[in-house]
């Protein structure tokens, strides 16, 4: 039975949650572990009613700052997802290149020592080129089942998170695409579930705001087949706005029906409505949350509302020819997985906003940095008038709102991209506390 989650219901939740309305009056590291130490406030995850998950980016074990297994607050999670293993042209091989695959055994061991499920993410934005061909024929589906069950057995993994971006919809630009991608994906998952190893695995999918595209190229109206074979989906409610958008906007909006029509690009509320309305039970929906934000170059004249020098404008235009560099984890310009030029991403992790002077050490607004909290999307913005950099991101207030939404809507929990983007567990503790209020 489908329990349709409506926008009206969501508005009711917002009112009962007493979410804070915005007011512009308002409401780093010298050692690489500084921003990862646990807070004194302990928010534990030992609650079987919720999934508390995060993606663990393998390549950030060797970056500056680094984030490895010793930096994870394991006691606050139920699932941790090592990212990424990538399908290759050879359906019998997965690639861990670029993800420090040699450290995967230590990851699994540490997760299990902490009674956390260790999952592997398959695909990703740059790793979905050969997903379609891997499930595109009966022969390939059977081979891919063996590839994945052998892989999970070899590493002692508890499950698989399929991050196909996207079935029958182009992602990075050179993905193999087939009109029957969603049909083939379901047939593959059903075969994986019939396998003795696959039957015992936790199987999940990272999804977009809309359901998978069907053969017609439009979102599926019925996903009950996927609901029968997946333990949960994690809706990637982020990158809703970015450098590809017409204006600055929220990276991860909680709601958007309260925005003007041109600014309704998707949100957690609409995503849940889309998936639940097509047959995905609410208790199989996990909300993806973002520990990072996108930066934009915005002129002083456009950044402020009505000639003010303190009140930031909503949805201002930005310089589309400028691609600002984000924090130290932001990638340099260069070729992407397709070989095409990719500019700097302009991404700031939450710790990066603190280290670069946008927020104070507690992740709160600074009086010296103009800021606003958008009551519709429940997300904040900051602006540096000297550099003309505006960042839309999530903070503790927005994560608390998302936690309350998860609890009130009856969702299964949250999954954060990424574990290492937080600072001192500020975001993790906020969403966890919100779910339990």
N, C-alpha and C positions, 0 to 999 in steps of 0.2 A: 504494500500500500504506500502511496506517495503522500507525504505530509507537506503540502506546498507551503513554502516559506514566502510570504508576500512582503512587499515594501511597506504596507500598512503595519504588518507585524513588526517589521524592523523599526519603524518610527515609534511604535509602542515601546520597544526595548530601549530605544534612545531616551525616551521620556522617563522611563522607570529607572534607567541607570543614572539619571541626573548628571549627564556628561557636561563637562565644563565648557561654557561658551567662550569664544576667543575674546581677548582684550589685549591691545598692544601696550597697556600700562603694565600688564602681566601680573597676569595672574601672579709627543707627550712623554712621551715616554723617554726617560733616560736609560731605562733598562726594559728590554722587550716584554717582560712579564708584568710590568706595572699595571697595565690596563686590563689585565685578565684575573687579578687576584679576586677571590670571592668576597662578597660583601658580608658584613656582620649579620645582616638579615638573611635568614635561611628560608628559602621557599623550596620545599621538597616536592618531589614528583611522585611519591609513592601513593598514587591514586589511580586505580585501574579504570576509573571512569573517563580519564583523559589521556590523550597522546600528547606528550611534550617532546617534540623532535626538532632536530636541526640538521642541515647539510654541513658536512665537514669537508672543506676544500683541501684536498691532499697537497696541492702545490704551495699552500701557505705555511707548510711546515718548515720551509727553507727560505722564507722571505724576511724582510725587515719592516715591521716587527714580525716575528714568527708566531705561529699558533699551532701547537702540537697537542698530543693526547694529555700531557700534564697540565695544560691550560683549560681543559674542559671541566666544568662543574657537573660531573657525571651524576651526582645525586639529585640533580634537578631535571633530569631527562628520562624518558622511557625508550626513545629510539634515537640513534645517531646514524647519519647516512653518509658514507664515504663517497666522495665525488671526484672523478667520474671514471667509470669503465666505458669504453666506446666501441660500438659495433664497427667492424671493418668490412672491406670488400669480401673478405673470406668469412663466411657465416660461422665458421668453426673457431674463429679467433676474436677475442676482445683485447683492446689495447688500454693499458694503464699509462701510456706515455704522457708525460706532463703532469701526472697526478701523484708522483712519488709512490708508485705502486709497491716498492720494496718495503714500505712502512705499513702496508695494509695488515699484515699479520699482527703487528704490535697494536694497531687500532682495534682489531677484533678481540684480542686478548684483554686489553684494557676495558673495553666495553663490557665484556662478559664478567670480568672481575667486579664490575660495578652494577651487575644485573641490568644492564642496558642492552636492548636489541641492536645488533650490528647489521646495518643494511648497506648494500652497494647501490649507488645511483648509476643507471645505464643511460648514456646519451648526453644530454645537456645542449645548450645553444650551439656550441661548436662541434658537438659529437653526435648529431642526428642525421648525418649525411646518408648513412646506409641502413637506417632503421627500416625504411620501406622495403628494400630488397631482402632484408633478413627475414621478414614475415610475408613476403610477396608470393610465395608458392608453398604448396603442401610440403614439398621436399625441404625447402629452406626452413619452414617453421619447425619441422621435426629436428633438423640439425641445430637450429638456434636453441631449442629446448635443451638439447644435450649440452651445448656450449655453456648455457647458463647454469644448469644443474651441476655440471662438472666444476664450474668456477666457484659456485657457492659451497660445494662440498670441499673443494681444495682449501678454501680459506676459512671454513667453519662459519659462514655467514648465516644470519637468521632470516634474511629476506632481500627483496629486490624492489627498488623504487625506479619505475620506468619514467624517464624524463625525455620523451620524444617531443621535440619542438619543430614541426607539429604534424600529426597525421593529415594528409591531403591538404596541407597548407605550407607554403614555403616559409622557412625560418631564416637561416643565415644567408641563403641565396643560391646554394648549389646542392641542396638536399634532393635525393631521389624522391619522387612523388608519384603516387598511384591513386586514382579515384577511389579504389577499394581499400585504402589504407586502414580505415577504422574497422571495416569488416574483417580484414586480414589480421589486424591486431587482436581483435576479440577471439578469432579462431585460434591464434597462437596462445593467448592466455588460457583458453579452455583446454588446449592440449597440455600446456605447462601444468595446469591444475590436475590433470589426469596422471601425470608422472609421479611416481612414489616420492621423489625428493621434492618436486614442485608442490605437491599436495600439502607439505608441512611448512612451506615458506610463507613469510609475510609478503604479500604482493600488493604493491601500491603504484599509483601513477601520479606524477606531477602534471597538472593540467593548466590550461589557460582559463580565462574568465568564462569563455563560451565552451560548450561541449565540443567534442571532437567533430571535425568536418566529415559529413557523410559523402556518399558518391556524387551527390549533386553539388558539392562544394559549400554547402550550408551546414550549420551546426545540427547534429543529430537531435531529433525530438524524443528519442527513446534510448536511454543508456542502461536499461535494466539488466542487459546481458553483462555489461561491465560490472555492475553492482554485485552480480552473483559470483564473480571470480576474483574481485579485488577486495582486500581488507579495508582499504580506504583510498581516497584521492586527496592529494594536497593541491589546493587551488593556488596557483602562483599569482596572488593579487599584488603584483608589483610590476614596475616598468610600464605602468598604465600611461604615464606621461614621461617624456624624455626629450633628447635632442632631436628626435624625429617628429615631435609634435609642433602644432602651430604656435603655441604659447607655453610659458611656464605653467606647470600644473602638478597635482599631487602624484608622487611616485606610487603610493599605496593607499588609495582612498577607501575609507570604511563605507561611505555612502556617496552617491552622486545625484540622486533624484532631487535633492535640494539645490542643485546647481542649475544654471541656465542650460538650455538644451544643447548648445554647442560645446558645453563643458562636461557633458555626460559621456565619458569615454569608457566607463566600467568601474566597478567597485566590488568590495566584498559582498555587499548586500545583493547586488545584481548577479554576481557570480553564483552565490548560493541559490538564488531564485532560479537561475538557468539550469544548474545541475540537479537540484532537487525536483524542479518541475519536469525534468526529463526522466526521473526515476531513480536518482541516486539518494538513498536514505540520508537524512541529516546526520545520523550517528556513524556514517561512513565518510563524512566530509571533514577534512582538516584544513584550517585556514593557513595559507602561506603568508608569512610576515617578513618584513625586510629590515635588516639592521644596517641599511645604507640609504643614501639619497643621491639624487642627480643634481649636478650644478649647471648653471646657465650664465652667460654673460649678458647682463641687463644694464642698459644705460641708466644713469641717475634719474633722468626725466621720466623714464618708463617704470622705474622701480617703485616709485612712491605714488600714493593716491592723492589726487586733487591738490597737487602742489605742496603737499606736506613733505617735511623732511624726516618724519618718523613713522608714519603709517604706510606700510607696504601695500602696493596694489595687488589685487587678485588677478591671476592669469595674465601677467604682463607679457608683451612681445620680447623676444630676445634676439641676439645676434647669431643668426644661423651659420655664419661663416667662421665663427670662433668656436674652437673646441677646447675648453679649459682642461687643464690637468687636475685630477682629484688628489686624493691622498697618496701615500707611498705604495699602496697596493694597486693603484690605478694603472692600467696598461699603457705603455707607450704606443704612439701611432706605428702602424706596420701592417703587414699582410695578415688577413684572417685565415680561417681554416679553408676557405675557398680560394685563397690566393689574392683576394681583392684588398685594396687599401682600406684600413680601418683607422679612424682618428682616435685620439685619446678619449677615454670613456667619460671623464669628468665625474667619476664616482667617488663619493666620500662615505666611508664607513662611519659608524657612530663614534668610534674612538678617534677617527680622523677629523671629525668636526670639532672634537675637544682639543686635539693636538694642534689644529690649525687656527685656534682662537675664535671659532664661531660660537662655542658653548663653553661653560665653565667646567671644572673638573667633575662636577656632579651631573653633567649633561643638561644643565639648565640654561635658559637664556641669559645673555649678558646685557647689561644696560647699554654698553657701548656698541652693540651690534643690533641694528634694526631687525625686528622679527614680528611675526604674526602667527596666530594659531587659527586655522580655518575650521569653523564649527561644523561645516557640512562634511568635508572629507575627514575631519578629526586628525589633521596632520599639520605640522609646523613648517615654517619657512624662515630662513635667516638671510641677511644681505650684508655684504661688506662693501661700503661705498667707495673705499679706496681701490679695491681690485675689481669692482663691478660684478662680483660673483654672488649669485643668488642660489641657494640650495633648498630643494624640497626634500623632506626626509621624514622619519618617524622618531619620536622621543618617548619618554616614559608615559606621558599623558596619552599619546595616541595608542601605545601598546596596551595600556590599561583599558582604554575604550574597546580595543579589539578583543581583549580577554573577556570583558563583560558581554560583548556581542556573541562570542563563542559559547559562553555559558548560557546566555539567554535564549539563543537560537537552537540550543541542543546539539551543537556540532561536537565532533570527536576530540578536537584539540587544535594545536598549532604546530607549524613547522617553520623554522626560521632560516632564511638564507642571509647570512651564514653564521655558524657558531662563533667564528672568530671576529665578526664585525662589531660585536657588542663591546661595551666598556664596563668592567667591574660588575657584570651581570645586571646592569641597570634595566635594560630592556627585557631580558629574560625574567627577572623578578617581577616586572610590571605586568607582563601578559599573564604570568602564572597567578599573580595575586588577583588580577581582574577576573580570571575564570573561576575563582573561588569566593568571590564576594557575594 
